[in-house]
Amino acid sequence: MLNANEILQKVNECLDIISRGREPETLYEPIRYVLSIGGKRIRPVLMMLTYELFRDDPEQIMMPACAIETYHNYTLLHDDLMDNADLRRGHQTVHKKWDANTAILSGDSMLVLAYQRMAQCAPDKLKPVLDLFSQTALEIGEGQQYDMDFEHRNDVTEAEYIEMIRLKTSVLLACSMKIGAILADAPAGDAENLYKFGEQVGLAFQLQDDYLDVYGDPSVFGKAIGGDIVSNKKTYMLINAMNRADEKQRARLSGWIDAREFDAGEKIAAVRALYDEIGIDRLAQEKINYYFEQSRKYIDAVNVAEERKAELMSYVSRMMKRNY
């Protein structure tokens, strides 16, 4: 068995050679660049740690694990293009470093590479693995479209937002874990409970990301604070602030949302102060805790000795900065 750090190292080694030897260089250099600029590799680590709940040879599923990370980075590459983002993990995005056409074509090729690598699983597992992977890929596209649609709506509900982040973020974590279980010959009930565990953790993880964008320490969070506020992104926090504000608070919040010209620092401070007044910080923490606690029910139901769950639980606890 491997621990999470050992898995991370082996995943990075595999990703380093994922498109080696293919031409033209102008197509594959951006792919290698995207895969080389870091990232926590949460999804492949979760897949392999889940596999280890049932078996002791996680390197047998290295290619499917690298497939899930390649797919994840493909979605980020295209997200950056759609958002016209300048930076990803402190580095230039592909469409800025090269151009939009390169980003589209290299991203499309990453998707094909992901499917090629996922197909290198055990032949008897090929259909259930590809069925789940394909269903997840469709759901992520649906979540991205909802996110784009929400930019043009002022009536997004909390339930709609939760469903959007479930599709856009949670299902890939859940898919990673269930594929790990399928490849390890886990019982169907355990595989489904692990999917649900990943889904609930994913919801908590995204809501925590929303929270940290407002209240996090930039040196720890890894990026500037307040980006969601500046862009009026429909997050759990903004949606609930609008729904729970009194008339005066809603007018102040709407003023900042509708403002065409503003100082970013002033807007962030003002909206954060409104969140504090309305109690959104506490509400968000309660919702994060809710999904985190929900996840416990599903991992507890997995019929595996607690000692075999220890590394997975330790990893998820670090990822969420919480204790199980």
Solvent accessible surface area in square Angstrom, and as a share of the most:
residue,aa,sasa,rsa
1,M,112,0.50
2,L,32,0.16
3,N,63,0.32
4,A,3,0.02
5,N,111,0.57
6,E,74,0.33
7,I,0,0.00
8,L,55,0.27
9,Q,113,0.50
10,K,61,0.26
11,V,0,0.00
12,N,53,0.27
13,E,90,0.40
14,C,14,0.08
15,L,4,0.02
16,D,86,0.45
17,I,85,0.43
18,I,4,0.02
19,S,1,0.01
20,R,163,0.60
21,G,75,0.72
22,R,125,0.46
23,E,128,0.58
24,P,74,0.47
25,E,80,0.36
26,T,101,0.59
27,L,31,0.15
28,Y,16,0.06
29,E,72,0.32
30,P,0,0.00
31,I,0,0.00
32,R,67,0.24
33,Y,37,0.14
34,V,11,0.06
35,L,6,0.03
36,S,76,0.49
37,I,21,0.11
38,G,31,0.30
39,G,34,0.33
40,K,150,0.64
41,R,12,0.04
42,I,9,0.04
43,R,22,0.08
44,P,0,0.00
45,V,1,0.01
46,L,2,0.01
47,M,0,0.00
48,M,0,0.00
49,L,3,0.01
50,T,0,0.00
51,Y,5,0.02
52,E,3,0.01
53,L,3,0.01
54,F,49,0.20
55,R,96,0.35
56,D,84,0.44
57,D,54,0.28
58,P,4,0.02
59,E,94,0.42
60,Q,133,0.59
61,I,8,0.04
62,M,27,0.12
63,M,62,0.28
64,P,1,0.01
65,A,0,0.00
66,C,0,0.00
67,A,0,0.00
68,I,0,0.00
69,E,1,0.01
70,T,0,0.00
71,Y,7,0.03
72,H,25,0.11
73,N,0,0.00
74,Y,35,0.13
75,T,22,0.13
76,L,27,0.13
77,L,8,0.04
78,H,34,0.15
79,D,24,0.12
80,D,10,0.05
81,L,42,0.21
82,M,98,0.44
83,D,97,0.50
84,N,96,0.49
85,A,29,0.22
86,D,86,0.44
87,L,112,0.56
88,R,68,0.25
89,R,83,0.30
90,G,64,0.61
91,H,84,0.37
92,Q,89,0.40
93,T,4,0.02
94,V,7,0.04
95,H,19,0.09
96,K,82,0.35
97,K,91,0.39
98,W,72,0.25
99,D,71,0.37
100,A,45,0.35
101,N,118,0.60
102,T,28,0.16
103,A,0,0.00
104,I,81,0.41
105,L,107,0.53
106,S,1,0.00
107,G,0,0.00
108,D,61,0.31
109,S,20,0.13
110,M,0,0.00
111,L,50,0.25
112,V,89,0.51
113,L,7,0.04
114,A,0,0.00
115,Y,66,0.25
116,Q,87,0.39
117,R,33,0.12
118,M,0,0.00
119,A,44,0.34
120,Q,102,0.45
121,C,16,0.10
122,A,46,0.36
123,P,121,0.76
124,D,106,0.55
125,K,26,0.11
126,L,63,0.31
127,K,143,0.61
128,P,56,0.35
129,V,0,0.00
130,L,45,0.22
131,D,73,0.38
132,L,27,0.14
133,F,0,0.00
134,S,41,0.26
135,Q,93,0.41
136,T,1,0.01
137,A,22,0.17
138,L,118,0.59
139,E,24,0.11
140,I,14,0.07
141,G,42,0.41
142,E,88,0.40
143,G,0,0.00
144,Q,22,0.10
145,Q,90,0.40
146,Y,101,0.38
147,D,14,0.07
148,M,70,0.31
149,D,57,0.30
150,F,6,0.02
151,E,114,0.51
152,H,157,0.70
153,R,75,0.27
154,N,145,0.74
155,D,97,0.50
156,V,9,0.05
157,T,65,0.38
158,E,47,0.21
159,A,76,0.59
160,E,61,0.27
161,Y,2,0.01
162,I,24,0.12
163,E,68,0.31
164,M,5,0.02
165,I,4,0.02
166,R,58,0.21
167,L,8,0.04
168,K,60,0.25
169,T,22,0.13
170,S,0,0.00
171,V,0,0.00
172,L,6,0.03
173,L,0,0.00
174,A,0,0.00
175,C,0,0.00
176,S,0,0.00
177,M,1,0.00
178,K,44,0.19
179,I,0,0.00
180,G,0,0.00
181,A,0,0.00
182,I,28,0.14
183,L,15,0.07
184,A,4,0.03
185,D,87,0.45
186,A,16,0.13
187,P,82,0.51
188,A,87,0.68
189,G,45,0.44
190,D,10,0.05
191,A,5,0.04
192,E,75,0.34
193,N,36,0.18
194,L,0,0.00
195,Y,29,0.11
196,K,71,0.30
197,F,1,0.00
198,G,1,0.01
199,E,9,0.04
200,Q,24,0.11
201,V,2,0.01
202,G,0,0.00
203,L,6,0.03
204,A,0,0.00
205,F,42,0.18
206,Q,37,0.16
207,L,4,0.02
208,Q,15,0.07
209,D,50,0.26
210,D,6,0.03
211,Y,37,0.14
212,L,47,0.24
213,D,8,0.04
214,V,4,0.02
215,Y,58,0.22
216,G,13,0.12
217,D,75,0.39
218,P,74,0.46
219,S,99,0.64
220,V,105,0.61
221,F,35,0.15
222,G,67,0.65
223,K,110,0.47
224,A,80,0.62
225,I,27,0.14
226,G,0,0.00
227,G,40,0.39
228,D,30,0.15
229,I,10,0.05
230,V,50,0.29
231,S,76,0.49
232,N,43,0.22
233,K,76,0.32
234,K,31,0.13
235,T,7,0.04
236,Y,5,0.02
237,M,2,0.01
238,L,14,0.07
239,I,9,0.05
240,N,5,0.02
241,A,0,0.00
242,M,53,0.24
243,N,96,0.49
244,R,137,0.50
245,A,7,0.05
246,D,79,0.41
247,E,147,0.66
248,K,162,0.69
249,Q,27,0.12
250,R,89,0.32
251,A,65,0.51
252,R,114,0.41
253,L,0,0.00
254,S,33,0.21
255,G,44,0.42
256,W,54,0.19
257,I,40,0.20
258,D,101,0.52
259,A,33,0.26
260,R,225,0.82
261,E,160,0.72
262,F,75,0.31
263,D,88,0.46
264,A,47,0.36
265,G,47,0.45
266,E,101,0.45
267,K,1,0.00
268,I,23,0.12
269,A,51,0.39
270,A,27,0.21
271,V,5,0.03
272,R,75,0.27
273,A,49,0.38
274,L,2,0.01
275,Y,5,0.02
276,D,75,0.39
277,E,95,0.43
278,I,27,0.14
279,G,13,0.12
280,I,0,0.00
281,D,43,0.22
282,R,137,0.50
283,L,21,0.11
284,A,3,0.03
285,Q,61,0.27
286,E,87,0.39
287,K,44,0.19
288,I,1,0.01
289,N,65,0.33
290,Y,105,0.40
291,Y,21,0.08
292,F,6,0.02
293,E,92,0.41
294,Q,41,0.18
295,S,0,0.00
296,R,79,0.29
297,K,114,0.48
298,Y,53,0.20
299,I,2,0.01
300,D,95,0.49
301,A,56,0.44
302,V,4,0.02
303,N,133,0.68
304,V,22,0.13
305,A,52,0.41
306,E,117,0.53
307,E,132,0.59
308,R,71,0.26
309,K,5,0.02
310,A,58,0.45
311,E,52,0.23
312,L,1,0.01
313,M,29,0.13
314,S,47,0.30
315,Y,26,0.10
316,V,1,0.00
317,S,16,0.10
318,R,125,0.46
319,M,21,0.10
320,M,0,0.00
321,K,136,0.58
322,R,49,0.18
323,N,139,0.71
324,Y,63,0.24
